[in-house]
Amino acid sequence: MINKHIVNLFALDYAKRLLIFDLAGFSDNCDYTVLLKENEFIIYYYKNVEEFRITYEEQIKDCESNIAIIVKEKIYVPYDIKKSFRNVDLSLSKVFPKLNEGVLTDYIRDLGLIGYAYDSCYTDNSTPTLTQSFLNENVFKESVVSDYCQVKANSLSEQCLTAHRYTDWIDIAKEVAEVKYYIAKYDVPIDLSSIDDEFGSYINDNYNKLSSEINRDFPPIITKTLDIVCGESNEKTVLIIMDGMSLFDFEIISRRFCGIKYNYDCSFAMIPTTTSISRQSLLSGKYPGELDKPFSVSNEEKEFFTAAELRGYALNQIMYSREHEPDISVFTKFIAIIINDIDEIVHGQKQGRAGMYNDMELLGKTGKLQNLVKQLYNEGYNVYITSDHGNTPCVGVGGFRSGVEIETRSARMAVMKDFAEKNELLEQNTTKYPGYYLDKSYQYYTCNPGVSFDAKNKQVMTHGGISLDEVIIPFIKITGVN
């Protein structure tokens, strides 16, 4: 929605060489590079005068392709380079010239919605009072939010049809989380069920390929998390695992991250999305088929210590904690902190996604996670936040006892031996899962979207299946705190 205004500012209909001065960090809140790539621009970042001169003469000067050079800090740019490009100063005031930039900074996470409603801004509303009135009356209005969500939902449904890469689905999942945030906050009825249907098809055909994907910035699959976060042996690292946090949950709580800067990426959880399977894979760096006890968390701490030692840490440098305020030794260099707040909210939730919204708002207001992040970052740690799985709203279809005793509160899956009897309840409400990365001596069934083996007609929030909400989880790297 904001893209239309950026297209106009960049003059993408005719400009082929752009010099973008993004000195205010506009890209931190709106990744316009996606738009540039869609328009076949080759992107360069201007960081060093001498080094860039070489790059310019050898690669850019006579290149006939679309070129975008992004400048993100105050630095000298030679006149000849400026002259051969369309110069664009990128800021909120340039994208929304009729609104007050100072007021807009308080609504930085709502730029998509503001961009959607901006066409109804017919007069100059650039004073703080007029901008706030415009936002209240023309942006954060239930009918406008509903229309925005429906347009986004339609667009996302179309994107699903051409989503062939895991990164495509990560992009979709982030946008779905934003839409679900507005749906929950404003109680607007938008149907997103077709997205889970398409995602289920992608999982069945492509999930087994994630183990071969390589990415330097984030783990494509949760099992590769330790390989991403473990830096050099002299660096200090902490991995905060918010048990059960979905992208929807992060969308809410991160809006309370005042003074915290971060890179927002995602990862695919292990399927079935239960704590015992997925979190153990995260902390051990092993796939479930390699674990001694994949259906129990009893070995989780031991597996983490073994994995950390294999990655070069001494025993006295490793810490595993379940506290918001862990007692950290001066020798500690690698920490895993498990925080169960969200998972407890999920399994005690009686009001569905609207209840999750309210409870996550309250959790964000406590500042517990933010304080922990700031403390650890200021103590010199590389700080990462992730999850082991997400959660999704379901309606119970009746209890079903799995053929295998599993240490989990999930009622979204069933694990059975070949000889176990399959009843009508299982056949009508589940899909057989291929068991990628799992012990092949069992059969695996995941519940269809929106249902679980809870008491009949009971509304719950739960996990264990293969919906977008459960599988794609946040992977956050903290880059700065104030």
C-alpha positions, -999 to +999 in steps of 0.1 A: +000+000+000+028+024+008+046+011-023+025+032-046+038+064-029+074+051-030+070+043-067+059+079-073+088+093-053+114+072-071+097+078-104+101+041-112+079+045-144+109+062-161+139+065-138+165+038-144+194+051-122+186+061-087+208+076-059+187+072-028+197+091+004+181+071+032+198+089+061+168+085+085+168+047+082+135+045+063+144+010+053+143-001+089+105+001+087+098-003+050+120-026+029+118-007-004+146-028-018+120-055-025+102-030-047+135-021-064+143-058-071+108-064-085+116-036-110+149-053-119+172-028-102+207-039-092+213-025-057+246-010-044+253+004-009+275+035-007+298+032+024+333+042+014+343+070-010+375+054-024+361+018-026+329+029-043+348+049-069+364+017-081+331-001-081+315+028-099+341+029-127+343-009-132+307-020-127+282+009-127+293+038-150+287+022-183+262-004-171+229-004-190+209-022-163+187-004-138+209+008-109+200+019-074+227+033-051+216+035-014+234+060+009+225+054+046+249+077+063+262+113+059+291+108+035+306+127+006+292+117-028+311+130-059+294+154-082+298+133-113+280+104-096+252+126-084+248+142-118+243+108-136+215+096-112+181+107-101+187+119-066+160+110-040+159+121-004+139+094+013+120+102+045+085+101+059+080+138+049+089+130+013+066+100+011+037+117+029+042+154+023+008+164+036+014+148+070+036+157+099+068+136+101+071+139+139+036+125+145+042+097+119+072+085+137+049+074+165+030+052+140+060+038+122+047+002+122+014+014+106+030+028+074+012+003+052-022+012+066-014+050+065-002+046+029-035+029+020-056+057+035-033+086+023-052+091-010-081+105+011-057+133+024-068+160+001-055+191+020-024+200+038-025+183+072+012+188+081+007+204+115+008+179+144-028+185+154-042+180+118-021+149+112-033+133+144-069+141+135-064+127+100-050+094+115-078+091+140-106+099+115-093+085+082-067+058+090-075+041+123-112+037+115-128+003+115-141+005+080-108+016+066-089-011+085-113-037+073-109-026+037-071-025+040-071-060+055-093-074+027-072-058+000-041-073+017-058-107+021-066-108-016-031-098-026-016-124-003-038-152-017-025-143-052+011-143-039+006-178-025+000-192-060+035-182-071+053-188-038+079-215-047+108-206-024+110-207+014+118-170+014+086-163-005+066-179+023+086-160+049+076-127+032+039-139+031+040-149+067+052-115+079+024-098+060-002-122+072+009-115+108+003-078+102-031-084+088-040-107+118-028-080+141-054-056+127-081-082+125-076-090+162-073-053+173-103-040+153-124-072+153-128-072+115-140-105+097-114-114+071-110-149+058-074-161+054-080-198+053-069-203+016-034-193+026-030-222+050-043-246+023-016-234-001+010-235+026+001-271+034+008-280-002+041-263-001+051-281+031+042-315+018+062-310-014+092-289-002+098-290+035+123-318+031+145-295+010+150-270+038+180-289+052+200-281+021+192-244+020+221-221+030+216-186+044+242-165+063+217-142+080+191-166+094+184-203+097+161-216+069+151-244+093+153-243+131+179-270+133+205-246+118+199-219+145+231-227+165+252-225+134+240-190+127+242-176+162+275-191+173+302-166+164+339-165+171+350-182+203+359-148+219+323-134+213+295-136+238+261-148+226+227-152+241+197-170+225+164-161+240+137-186+231+101-174+236+083-208+238+053-208+215+057-173+200+042-169+166+048-140+142+014-126+153+026-126+189+058-109+179+039-083+158+022-072+190+051-074+215+077-058+192+055-027+190+067-021+226+104-024+216+111+013+223+148+019+220+156-015+206+168-019+170+167-053+153+168-073+121+136-092+115+140-126+098+122-159+102+128-196+103+108-228+098+100-247+129+103-285+131+071-304+122+052-316+142+054-282+159+056-295+194+080-283+221+098-316+226+105-320+189+111-285+177+129-269+206+152-299+210+161-296+174+168-259+179+190-264+210+208-296+198+214-287+161+200-322+154+170-334+134+144-353+154+155-386+138+189-381+154+176-375+189+175-402+215+142-389+229+124-368+204+091-370+222+104-358+256+122-327+268+141-346+295+174-345+275+170-309+262+196-292+285+221-320+281+217-319+243+223-281+244+255-284+264+268-311+240+260-289+210+277-259+225+308-278+233+310-292+198+309-255+186+340-246+206+327-235+240+342-248+272+318-263+298+321-233+322+313-209+293+278-224+287+246-216+304+210-229+301+184-209+320+146-206+324+146-172+342+140-136+331+169-125+353+195-153+351+226-151+373+253-149+347+290-156+355+317-134+341+330-166+323+297-173+305+299-168+267+270-188+253+235-187+269+202-202+261+173-187+279+139-204+277+109-181+285+076-198+288+053-168+292+037-170+258+032-208+258+015-205+291-008-178+277-015-200+247-025-231+266-046-211+291-063-190+264-101-190+263-108-160+241-090-171+209-069-147+189-086-116+204-076-129+238-040-135+226-039-099+213-050-085+247-026-108+267+003-101+244-004-063+248-002-068+286+030-089+283+046-062+261+037-035+286+055-053+315+088-047+296+103-079+309+116-091+276+128-056+266+147-051+299+164-085+295+174-076+259+188-043+269+207-057+299+223-084+279+232-062+249+248-036+272+268-064+288+284-071+254+263-101+243+252-107+207+214-111+214+190-132+194+153-138+200+135-167+184+108-193+191+104-230+189+070-230+173+040-207+169+003-212+177-031-211+160-068-209+170-087-242+168-121-258+176-120-292+193-135-322+174-132-346+203-103-363+221-081-388+204-054-409+221-023-412+200-006-445+196+026-431+212+029-414+246+042-379+239+052-353+264+033-324+249+002-303+255-005-303+218-037-318+205-029-310+168-011-342+159-010-379+163+020-402+162+013-439+157+029-473+152+020-491+120-002-515+139-022-488+157-059-486+148-070-455+129-105-445+138-130-422+119-121-392+140-085-394+128-094-400+092-118-371+090-097-344+107-061-351+098-037-353+069-010-379+069+024-361+071+054-376+053+075-375+084+104-355+070+134-356+093+115-379+118+118-415+128+103-435+100+091-463+122+061-442+131+033-427+112+025-390+116-008-372+113-014-335+116-048-319+122-064-300+094-065-262+097-087-249+125-093-282+143-077-300+172-083-331+193-096-311+222-131-315+237-158-312+211-166-275+202-140-262+227-122-231+214-085-232+220-051-218+210-027-246+204+001-260+182+015-292+167+003-288+131+015-274+098-003-240+096+016-209+087+011-196+122+027-227+138+056-233+114+071-199+104+087-183+135+106-151+143+144-150+142+155-116+155+190-102+158+193-072+181+214-045+164+213-017+190+196-004+221+191+031+236 
